[in-house]
Amino acid sequence: MSQNIEQVLVIGGGNAPHICTGILGSRADLRLNILTTWGDEAKRWTEAMDAAGGVTVTEQGHDDLVGHATVSNDPAAVVPGCQIIIFAVPANLHEMYLGLIAPFLDPGCVVGVMPAASAFDIIARKTLPASFFEQGGAIFGFETLPWACRLVEYGKSAEILGTKLMMDIAASPMAQMERCSAMFNNLFPRLELNTGCSFLGLSLMNFNGLVHPAICHSQFRDWDGQTPYPESPLFY
């Protein structure tokens, strides 16, 4: 495998980490780790995944993928040895997780986030030690999540509703852009990455603050806020 990617860490316990487990955890040439420190998520995920024989990811028009991962709440158990680390958690958790993984990062690994909102590059440079960059490390970010996706059953199954086949990527230092792009393309070869953007550009173009309130308004505009809602609506 080019770029010498043998071990990947995905941070988070929601929709995207489950999708990554199906896609990446089904590969024989790759070891996938998951880090989530929220409550007992790591324990619940592991038990459910083991009982089901893996996490099944379904996408219309493609065969189901069944993958497995090592899920832990201990960064010392899942960070060392990873060539690429992908954040898939809300922006308010970025600094906390960066602090947790910092002591265990291998020289030359890359740390990225999807989506890259809220000045991830500034937070990373504040939180990660200078030695991380001095030893060839880099940070990267994506315009958005590569998929519209949802969790079906925790630790067992998730669904891809649509794949965004083209999106922007930013990297810091900029000289590492092509390397980060090539590494991510090896993990998700269906995606076409535009390498002409910066972290500032990704932060300024983040559309979630515009689109999500409108979606919520369309879902709940006729609800009085008191009557029990008949069912949990899908966001997308």
C-alpha positions as CSV (number, residue, x, y, z in Angstrom):
1,M,0.0,0.0,0.0
2,S,1.5,3.3,-1.0
3,Q,2.1,6.0,1.6
4,N,2.9,3.2,4.1
5,I,-0.6,3.4,5.8
6,E,-1.0,0.4,7.9
7,Q,-2.9,1.8,10.9
8,V,-5.5,4.5,11.1
9,L,-7.3,6.1,14.1
10,V,-10.7,7.6,13.8
11,I,-11.8,9.8,16.7
12,G,-15.5,9.8,17.7
13,G,-18.4,7.6,18.3
14,G,-21.1,8.8,15.9
15,N,-22.2,8.4,12.3
16,A,-18.9,9.0,10.5
17,P,-16.8,6.7,12.7
18,H,-19.2,3.9,12.1
19,I,-19.0,4.5,8.3
20,C,-15.3,4.5,8.5
21,T,-15.4,1.2,10.4
22,G,-17.3,-0.5,7.6
23,I,-15.1,1.0,4.8
24,L,-11.7,0.9,6.4
25,G,-12.2,-1.9,8.9
26,S,-13.1,-4.3,6.1
27,R,-9.7,-4.0,4.5
28,A,-7.2,-6.8,5.1
29,D,-4.2,-4.5,4.7
30,L,-5.3,-2.0,7.3
31,R,-5.7,-1.9,11.1
32,L,-8.4,0.5,12.2
33,N,-8.7,2.0,15.7
34,I,-11.5,4.1,17.2
35,L,-11.1,6.5,20.2
36,T,-14.1,7.7,22.0
37,T,-14.1,8.8,25.6
38,W,-17.8,9.7,25.9
39,G,-19.4,7.7,28.8
40,D,-19.3,3.9,28.1
41,E,-19.4,4.2,24.3
42,A,-16.2,2.2,23.8
43,K,-17.5,-0.7,25.8
44,R,-21.0,-0.6,24.3
45,W,-19.6,-0.4,20.7
46,T,-17.2,-3.3,21.3
47,E,-19.8,-5.5,22.7
48,A,-22.4,-4.8,20.0
49,M,-19.8,-5.1,17.2
50,D,-18.5,-8.4,18.5
51,A,-22.0,-9.8,18.8
52,A,-22.8,-8.7,15.3
53,G,-19.5,-9.8,13.8
54,G,-18.6,-6.3,12.7
55,V,-20.2,-3.0,11.7
56,T,-22.2,-3.3,8.4
57,V,-22.3,-0.2,6.2
58,T,-24.9,-0.1,3.4
59,E,-24.9,2.3,0.4
60,Q,-27.4,2.2,-2.4
61,G,-25.8,0.7,-5.5
62,H,-22.9,-0.9,-3.7
63,D,-22.4,-4.1,-1.8
64,D,-22.6,-4.0,2.0
65,L,-19.2,-3.6,3.7
66,V,-18.6,-5.3,7.1
67,G,-15.7,-4.0,9.1
68,H,-14.1,-4.4,12.5
69,A,-12.1,-2.0,14.7
70,T,-10.4,-1.8,18.0
71,V,-12.5,0.7,20.0
72,S,-11.1,2.2,23.2
73,N,-11.4,5.2,25.5
74,D,-7.6,5.0,26.2
75,P,-5.4,7.0,23.8
76,A,-2.4,5.0,24.8
77,A,-4.0,1.9,23.5
78,V,-5.0,3.2,20.0
79,V,-2.8,6.2,19.0
80,P,0.8,4.7,18.8
81,G,1.6,3.3,15.4
82,C,-1.0,5.2,13.5
83,Q,0.1,7.0,10.3
84,I,-3.1,9.0,9.9
85,I,-5.6,10.2,12.5
86,I,-9.1,11.5,11.5
87,F,-11.3,13.6,13.8
88,A,-15.0,13.1,13.3
89,V,-16.3,14.8,16.4
90,P,-18.0,18.2,17.0
91,A,-15.6,21.2,17.0
92,N,-16.0,21.9,20.7
93,L,-14.2,18.5,21.4
94,H,-11.2,19.1,19.0
95,E,-8.9,20.7,21.6
96,M,-9.7,18.1,24.3
97,Y,-8.9,15.2,21.9
98,L,-5.8,16.9,20.5
99,G,-4.5,17.1,24.1
100,L,-5.3,13.4,24.7
101,I,-3.5,12.1,21.6
102,A,-0.5,14.5,21.7
103,P,1.8,12.4,23.9
104,F,1.4,9.3,21.8
105,L,1.8,10.6,18.2
106,D,4.3,8.9,16.0
107,P,6.8,11.1,14.1
108,G,5.6,12.0,10.7
109,C,1.9,11.1,11.2
110,V,-0.8,13.3,9.9
111,V,-3.8,14.5,11.9
112,G,-7.0,15.7,10.2
113,V,-10.6,16.7,10.7
114,M,-13.8,16.5,8.8
115,P,-15.3,19.0,8.5
116,A,-12.6,21.6,9.1
117,A,-14.6,24.4,10.8
118,S,-13.8,26.6,13.7
119,A,-10.1,27.2,13.0
120,F,-8.9,23.6,13.6
121,D,-5.4,24.6,12.4
122,I,-5.0,27.3,15.1
123,I,-6.2,24.9,17.8
124,A,-3.9,22.2,16.6
125,R,-0.8,24.4,16.5
126,K,-1.7,25.6,20.0
127,T,-2.2,22.2,21.5
128,L,0.2,19.9,19.7
129,P,3.9,20.2,20.6
130,A,6.3,21.9,18.2
131,S,8.2,18.6,17.8
132,F,5.1,17.2,16.0
133,F,5.7,19.5,13.0
134,E,9.5,19.5,13.4
135,Q,9.5,15.7,12.9
136,G,7.4,15.8,9.7
137,G,3.9,15.8,11.1
138,A,1.1,17.7,9.4
139,I,-2.5,18.6,9.9
140,F,-5.3,18.5,7.2
141,G,-8.9,19.3,7.0
142,F,-11.9,18.8,4.7
143,E,-14.6,21.1,3.6
144,T,-17.3,18.7,4.9
145,L,-17.9,15.1,5.7
146,P,-17.5,12.9,2.6
147,W,-20.9,11.3,3.2
148,A,-24.5,12.1,4.1
149,C,-24.8,9.2,6.6
150,R,-26.7,8.0,9.6
151,L,-26.2,5.4,12.4
152,V,-28.8,2.6,12.2
153,E,-27.9,0.5,15.2
154,Y,-25.1,1.5,17.5
155,G,-21.9,-0.6,17.1
156,K,-23.6,-2.7,14.4
157,S,-24.8,-0.9,11.4
158,A,-24.8,2.5,9.5
159,E,-26.1,3.8,6.2
160,I,-24.5,6.0,3.5
161,L,-27.3,8.1,2.0
162,G,-25.0,9.8,-0.5
163,T,-21.3,10.3,-1.2
164,K,-19.8,13.7,-2.0
165,L,-17.4,12.7,-4.8
166,M,-15.6,16.1,-4.8
167,M,-14.5,18.3,-1.9
168,D,-11.8,20.7,-0.8
169,I,-8.8,19.8,1.4
170,A,-6.4,22.1,3.2
171,A,-3.1,21.2,4.9
172,S,-0.5,22.8,7.1
173,P,2.3,23.1,6.4
174,M,1.2,23.7,2.8
175,A,4.2,21.7,1.6
176,Q,2.4,18.6,3.0
177,M,-0.7,19.2,0.9
178,E,0.0,16.6,-1.8
179,R,1.1,14.0,0.8
180,C,-2.1,14.4,2.9
181,S,-4.2,14.3,-0.2
182,A,-2.6,11.1,-1.5
183,M,-2.9,9.4,1.9
184,F,-6.6,10.2,2.1
185,N,-7.2,9.1,-1.4
186,N,-5.6,5.8,-0.6
187,L,-8.2,5.4,2.2
188,F,-11.2,6.6,0.2
189,P,-10.3,6.3,-3.5
190,R,-13.8,7.4,-4.8
191,L,-13.3,10.9,-3.6
192,E,-11.7,13.7,-5.7
193,L,-9.9,16.3,-3.6
194,N,-9.4,19.9,-4.6
195,T,-6.0,20.9,-3.1
196,G,-6.4,24.7,-3.8
197,C,-7.9,25.7,-0.5
198,S,-6.6,26.9,2.9
199,F,-7.8,26.3,6.4
200,L,-9.0,29.9,6.5
201,G,-11.0,29.3,3.3
202,L,-12.6,26.2,4.8
203,S,-13.5,27.9,8.0
204,L,-15.1,30.9,6.1
205,M,-17.0,28.7,3.7
206,N,-18.6,26.4,6.3
207,F,-22.2,26.2,5.4
208,N,-23.6,24.2,8.3
209,G,-24.5,27.4,10.2
210,L,-26.8,28.3,7.3
211,V,-28.2,25.0,6.2
212,H,-28.8,23.2,9.5
213,P,-31.1,25.9,11.1
214,A,-33.2,25.9,7.9
215,I,-33.5,22.1,8.1
216,C,-34.5,22.2,11.8
217,H,-37.1,24.9,11.0
218,S,-38.6,22.8,8.3
219,Q,-38.9,19.8,10.6
220,F,-40.3,21.6,13.7
221,R,-42.0,24.7,12.5
222,D,-45.5,23.3,13.2
223,W,-44.6,21.7,16.6
224,D,-45.9,23.5,19.7
225,G,-42.8,22.4,21.8
226,Q,-45.0,20.7,24.4
227,T,-46.9,17.9,22.7
228,P,-44.8,14.7,22.5
229,Y,-43.2,14.5,19.1
230,P,-44.6,11.4,17.3
231,E,-41.1,10.1,16.3
232,S,-37.5,11.2,16.0
233,P,-37.2,12.8,12.5
234,L,-34.2,12.1,10.3
235,F,-32.1,15.2,9.9
236,Y,-31.5,14.4,6.2
